[in-house]
Amino acid sequence: MSQSWLIAALTLVVSAVAVPALAQAPGADVDARPDPAVACHVGVYRLDDGSWVDVAPLADEGLRWRRLDGSTGRMMLDARGQWVSTLGFTARVEGPQPQLGSCEGGRIAFEGQTGRRLVLEVRETTFVGQGGTRLKGRLILPPGDGPFPIMVEVHGSEGANALDFNAFQRFAPTEGVGVFVYAKRGSGGSEGRYTQDFHVLAEDAAAAVVEARRLAGDRAGRVGLHGASQGGWIAPLAASLTPVDFVTVGFGLAYGALAEDSDQVMLDLKAKGWGADVLGQAREITDVTGAFIASRGAVGFDGLEAVRTKYRAQPWFGDIRGEFTGLLLNTPNEQIVAMAPVLDVGTSWDYDPLPVLSRLDASMLWIQAEDDTGAPPEATRQRLIDLAAQGRPVTLLEYPDTDHGIVRFETAADGKRTAIGYAPGYYQAVLDWARTGRLDGAYGDGRLLATPRR
């Protein structure tokens, strides 16, 4: 029987490590809030040597510190009231052990230095996005009176309120880069409903650019868009709707969302040691699951049943994961039907970014993780290199030994990865691109794979 609905919008993960499919429904985190017991400590702190430490909120318990060099750790209060920091995203008590003072004092002790929480100039606003939806936003300004570059932060697939959880809004202004951040529709006081419709989200982002310019007034310098993960589809699309000076994409894809699932399936199987013959058979499966998703289930279950019957007994069948293929293969049809209303978030499965990227005149910096399991980089890498060779304004910086989020990781005996920090140079590259539209010198061990042909 034909069904007409969108089965799933399983997300590109922005966090440091991938979560299992359906760990939560897309957008289920729209009501996430910072831990109220420690939220008063959130801010960016200037240390004695002039460097900074950002202290960010977490939705569950504790805080997260980070530095310009990519080092980071989770901070938790122990039974004695002392702060204990774990390395990266691990559970190991290792590395710097920063200590925070009272909420009122706004002080931090970090690696033998003291620091004071900075007071940033913030301009709150409500602006109108796609379809008249009213969105909450804010512009955070660097110190001074002169013009400054502005990054408009574009969400990934997360539903959580960026006004609470975006870290760039605190540390980028300390580096002279203003930030405009806004709550995605359906979160943080913004109207509307959570969606993964790229066209709707791009119109929201384009409206945010206009509002950022208005708020900054004559202090507005270069204004551009910074999007990560799913935001890599949305930021360039938004740039095609309103004039911008630059676009920065972190760990995004230059091809469509359906191909992402297929590439992830191939990575899963390769990781298990399966060869080209198995990959060819798996491609037949992903063609079927992709057609099912793209049609919003209208093609019915005949194709799924056929590949289940044909391949279920194969020893590699159980190793298939991907964004949604593993779910579709291993979930009874009636459960798929029952799950659909919860998981229908309007994802633009048919969107191909190539026409937009081929026409866009704004300078684009793409930053990729070489070993990205959430957004496999091979096809995107080649597409961006080709675009640069054709004279399009594309620069590609790739970090070896990193996963989704541009995070460094360690690998356990069972193959599971745990993030230990962000790649050195990653944050600096984002900030420099906003300031000048150029990458000068080295950015950690990032490799420049493409620059525009002059």
C-alpha positions in Angstrom: 0.0 0.0 0.0 1.4 3.4 -1.0 2.1 5.8 1.9 2.7 9.5 1.5 5.0 10.9 4.2 8.6 11.6 5.0 10.0 8.7 7.0 13.0 10.2 8.7 15.3 13.2 8.9 18.2 11.6 10.7 20.6 14.4 11.3 24.2 15.3 10.6 25.7 15.3 14.0 27.5 18.6 15.2 28.8 17.1 18.3 32.2 15.6 18.5 31.3 12.0 17.9 28.4 10.4 16.0 25.4 9.1 18.0 23.5 6.0 17.0 20.6 6.4 14.6 17.5 7.5 16.4 19.2 8.2 19.7 16.6 11.0 19.7 14.1 12.3 17.3 15.3 15.2 15.1 14.7 18.5 16.9 14.0 16.8 20.2 16.6 19.1 21.8 14.6 22.3 21.1 13.8 22.6 24.8 17.4 22.0 26.0 18.5 24.6 28.6 21.9 25.3 30.2 22.5 23.6 33.6 21.0 26.3 35.9 23.3 25.4 38.8 26.4 26.7 37.0 25.1 28.9 34.2 26.2 32.0 36.0 29.8 31.1 35.1 29.3 31.1 31.4 31.5 33.7 29.6 34.8 34.3 28.0 37.7 35.1 30.4 40.8 37.1 29.6 44.0 35.6 31.2 47.1 37.4 32.4 49.0 36.8 29.2 46.2 38.3 27.0 44.8 34.9 25.8 41.3 33.7 26.6 39.4 30.8 28.0 35.7 30.3 26.9 33.4 28.7 29.4 30.3 27.3 27.7 27.1 25.9 29.1 26.0 22.3 28.7 22.4 21.0 28.5 22.9 18.3 31.1 25.4 19.0 33.8 28.5 21.1 34.1 30.4 23.4 31.7 32.8 23.1 28.9 36.0 25.2 28.6 37.9 25.8 25.3 40.9 27.7 24.0 41.9 29.2 20.7 44.3 26.2 20.1 41.4 23.8 20.2 42.0 22.3 23.6 38.8 21.7 25.6 37.5 19.8 28.6 34.3 19.3 30.5 34.1 20.8 34.0 32.1 19.3 36.8 31.9 20.2 40.5 33.0 17.4 42.8 31.7 16.6 46.3 34.2 19.1 47.8 33.0 22.0 45.6 36.2 21.8 43.4 36.0 21.9 39.7 37.3 18.7 37.9 38.0 18.8 34.2 38.1 15.8 31.9 40.1 15.7 28.7 38.2 16.6 25.5 35.0 14.5 25.4 36.5 11.6 27.4 35.8 10.7 31.0 39.5 10.9 32.0 40.6 13.5 34.6 43.5 14.8 32.6 45.0 18.1 31.4 44.3 21.6 32.7 42.1 21.8 35.9 40.6 25.3 35.8 38.9 26.7 38.9 36.1 29.2 38.9 35.4 31.7 41.6 32.1 33.0 42.7 29.4 33.9 40.1 29.6 37.6 41.2 33.4 37.7 41.1 33.7 36.5 37.5 37.2 35.0 37.9 39.0 31.9 36.7 42.3 30.3 37.6 43.8 28.5 34.6 47.3 26.8 34.4 48.9 29.2 36.8 47.2 32.3 35.4 44.2 34.3 36.6 41.5 35.6 34.4 38.5 37.9 34.5 35.2 37.4 32.7 34.8 40.0 29.9 31.7 42.1 29.5 30.7 42.1 25.9 28.5 44.6 24.1 25.3 42.8 23.1 22.4 44.1 21.1 19.2 41.9 21.3 16.6 41.9 18.6 13.6 40.2 17.1 13.5 40.0 13.3 11.3 38.5 10.7 12.3 35.3 8.9 10.7 33.2 6.1 6.9 33.5 6.0 6.7 36.2 8.6 8.1 34.1 11.4 9.6 36.2 14.2 13.0 35.0 15.3 15.1 36.0 18.4 18.6 37.1 17.7 21.5 39.1 19.0 24.6 40.9 17.8 27.8 40.7 19.9 30.3 43.5 19.1 34.0 43.5 19.5 35.5 46.3 21.7 36.2 49.7 20.0 34.4 52.2 17.8 35.6 51.2 14.3 34.2 48.8 11.6 34.4 45.1 12.4 33.7 41.9 10.4 30.5 40.0 11.3 29.9 36.3 11.2 26.2 35.3 11.0 26.0 31.9 12.7 24.0 29.3 10.7 22.7 26.3 12.6 23.4 22.7 12.0 20.7 20.1 12.5 20.5 20.6 16.2 17.3 22.1 17.6 18.9 23.6 20.7 18.8 27.4 21.2 22.0 28.9 19.7 21.5 32.0 21.9 22.4 29.6 24.7 24.8 27.2 23.2 26.8 28.8 20.4 30.3 29.4 21.6 31.6 31.7 18.8 29.3 34.4 20.1 31.7 34.8 23.1 35.2 34.2 21.9 35.1 35.6 18.3 34.4 39.2 19.5 37.5 39.0 21.8 39.4 38.4 18.5 37.9 41.3 16.8 35.1 39.5 14.9 31.5 40.3 15.7 28.9 37.6 15.7 25.2 37.6 15.0 23.5 34.5 16.4 19.8 33.7 16.5 17.4 31.0 17.9 16.4 28.6 15.2 12.6 28.6 14.5 10.8 26.7 17.2 13.6 27.2 19.9 14.7 29.9 22.3 11.6 32.1 22.0 11.6 32.1 18.2 8.3 31.4 16.5 7.6 28.5 14.2 8.3 24.8 14.2 11.6 23.0 14.0 12.4 22.1 10.4 15.2 20.8 8.2 13.7 22.4 5.1 16.9 24.0 3.7 15.0 26.6 1.7 13.1 27.9 4.7 16.2 27.9 6.9 18.2 29.7 4.2 15.6 32.5 4.0 15.8 32.8 7.8 19.6 33.0 7.6 19.4 35.6 4.8 17.1 37.7 7.0 19.6 37.4 9.8 22.3 38.9 7.5 20.1 41.9 6.8 19.3 42.3 10.6 23.0 42.0 11.5 23.9 44.9 9.1 21.1 47.0 10.5 22.1 46.5 14.1 25.8 47.2 13.4 25.1 50.3 11.4 28.2 52.2 10.3 30.4 49.8 12.3 29.5 46.9 9.9 32.6 45.8 7.9 32.7 42.5 6.1 29.5 40.5 6.7 29.3 36.8 6.0 27.8 33.5 6.9 29.3 30.7 9.0 27.6 27.3 8.9 28.6 23.9 10.1 27.4 20.4 9.3 23.9 20.8 7.9 24.6 24.5 7.9 27.0 23.7 5.0 23.9 23.4 2.8 22.1 26.4 4.2 24.8 29.0 4.4 25.7 29.1 0.6 22.0 28.9 -0.2 21.4 31.9 2.0 24.3 33.7 0.4 22.5 33.3 -2.9 19.5 35.2 -1.5 21.3 38.3 -0.1 24.7 40.0 -0.6 27.5 38.7 1.6 31.2 39.2 1.6 32.2 35.6 2.6 30.9 32.2 3.5 32.6 29.7 5.8 31.5 26.1 5.9 32.8 23.6 8.5 32.4 19.8 8.0 29.6 20.2 5.5 28.8 18.5 2.2 28.8 19.8 -1.3 26.4 17.2 -2.5 22.9 16.1 -1.5 21.6 14.6 1.7 20.7 11.3 0.1 24.2 10.7 -1.1 25.4 11.2 2.5 23.6 8.1 3.6 25.0 6.0 0.8 28.5 7.2 1.5 28.1 6.4 5.2 27.0 2.9 4.3 30.1 2.4 2.2 32.3 3.6 5.0 30.6 1.3 7.5 31.2 -1.7 5.3 34.8 -0.8 4.4 35.5 -0.4 8.1 34.4 -4.0 8.6 36.7 -5.2 5.8 34.2 -5.8 3.0 35.4 -5.4 -0.5 34.2 -3.9 -3.8 31.8 -6.8 -4.6 29.9 -6.2 -1.4 30.0 -2.4 -1.8 28.4 -2.8 -5.2 25.6 -4.9 -3.8 25.1 -2.4 -0.9 24.8 0.4 -3.5 21.7 -1.4 -4.9 20.3 -1.3 -1.4 21.0 2.4 -0.9 19.4 3.2 -4.2 16.2 1.6 -2.9 16.3 3.2 0.5 17.1 6.6 -1.1 14.2 6.4 -3.4 11.9 5.5 -0.5 13.1 8.5 1.5 13.0 10.9 -1.5 9.4 9.9 -2.3 8.3 10.4 1.3 7.3 6.8 1.3 5.1 7.1 -1.7 6.9 4.3 -3.6 5.7 1.9 -0.9 7.5 -1.0 0.7 7.9 -3.4 -2.3 11.5 -2.2 -3.0 12.5 -2.5 0.6 11.0 -6.0 0.9 12.9 -7.1 -2.2 16.3 -6.0 -1.0 15.6 -7.4 2.5 14.7 -10.8 1.0 17.6 -10.7 -1.5 20.4 -9.8 1.0 19.2 -10.5 4.5 21.2 -13.8 4.7 24.5 -12.2 3.6 27.1 -11.9 6.3 27.6 -8.2 5.7 23.9 -7.3 5.9 24.0 -6.6 9.6 27.0 -4.2 9.2 24.9 -1.7 7.3 24.2 1.5 9.2 24.3 4.9 7.4 22.0 7.8 8.1 18.8 5.9 7.5 19.4 2.7 5.5 20.2 0.5 8.4 17.1 1.7 10.2 14.8 1.0 7.2 16.3 -2.4 6.6 15.8 -3.6 10.2 12.6 -1.9 11.3 9.2 -3.6 10.6 7.1 -1.7 8.2 4.4 -1.0 10.6 6.8 0.6 13.0 8.2 2.7 10.2 4.7 4.0 9.6 4.1 4.6 13.3 7.5 6.5 13.6 7.0 8.8 10.6 4.9 11.6 12.2 7.5 12.0 14.9 10.4 12.1 12.5 8.9 14.2 9.7 10.9 17.4 9.8 10.8 18.4 6.2 14.3 17.6 5.2 15.2 18.8 1.7 16.4 15.4 0.4 16.2 16.5 -3.2 18.5 19.5 -2.8 21.6 19.6 -4.9 24.0 22.4 -3.8 26.1 22.4 -7.0 24.0 25.0 -9.0 24.3 27.4 -6.0 28.0 26.8 -5.5 28.7 27.2 -9.2 27.1 30.6 -9.3 28.1 32.1 -5.9 30.5 35.0 -6.1 31.1 35.4 -2.4 34.5 34.0 -1.3 34.0 30.5 0.3 36.2 28.7 2.8 35.4 25.1 3.3 37.0 23.3 6.3 36.8 19.5 6.2 37.7 16.6 8.5 39.7 14.0 6.5 38.3 11.1 8.5 34.7 12.4 8.9 32.3 9.6 9.5 29.3 11.9 9.8 29.9 13.7 6.5 32.2 11.5 4.4 34.5 14.0 2.6 35.6 12.3 -0.6 32.9 13.5 -3.0 32.8 16.9 -1.4 36.6 17.2 -1.6 36.6 16.5 -5.4 33.7 18.7 -6.1 35.3 21.7 -4.4 38.6 21.1 -6.1 36.9 21.0 -9.4 35.0 24.2 -8.6 38.2 26.0 -7.6 39.9 24.9 -10.8 36.9 26.4 -12.8 37.7 29.7 -11.1 35.0 29.7 -8.5 36.0 31.5 -5.2 36.5 28.3 -3.3 39.3 27.6 -0.7 39.4 24.1 0.9 41.3 23.4 4.1 41.4 19.8 5.3 42.5 18.5 8.7 44.0 15.0 8.8 43.1 12.6 11.6 39.9 14.5 12.5 36.3 13.5 12.6 33.0 15.4 12.3 33.3 18.8 14.1 37.1 19.0 13.2 37.8 17.1 16.3 40.9 15.0 17.0 40.1 11.6 18.4 41.5 8.4 19.9 40.3 5.0 18.8 39.5 2.2 21.1 40.2 -1.5 20.4 36.6 -1.9 19.3 37.0 0.9 16.8 35.0 3.4 18.7 36.2 7.0 18.5 36.3 9.5 21.3 37.1 13.1 20.7 40.0 14.6 22.6 39.8 18.2 21.4 39.5 20.4 18.3 42.2 20.6 15.7 44.8 23.3 16.4 44.4 26.1 13.9 40.7 25.4 13.1 39.3 28.3 15.1 42.0 30.7 13.9 41.2 29.8 10.3 37.5 30.6 10.8 38.4 34.0 12.4 41.0 35.0 9.8 38.6 34.2 6.9 36.0 36.5 8.5 38.5 39.3 9.0 40.3 39.2 5.6 39.0 36.5 3.3 42.5 35.0 3.3 44.4 32.2 5.0 47.9 33.4 5.8 50.5 31.0 7.1 50.0 27.6 8.8 46.8 26.6 10.6 48.0 23.7 12.7 48.4 20.7 10.4 45.5 21.7 8.1 46.3 21.1 4.4 45.2 23.6 1.8 43.8 21.4 -1.0 42.1 24.1 -3.2 42.3 27.8 -3.9 40.6 29.7 -6.7 42.3 29.7 -10.0 43.4 33.2 -10.8 
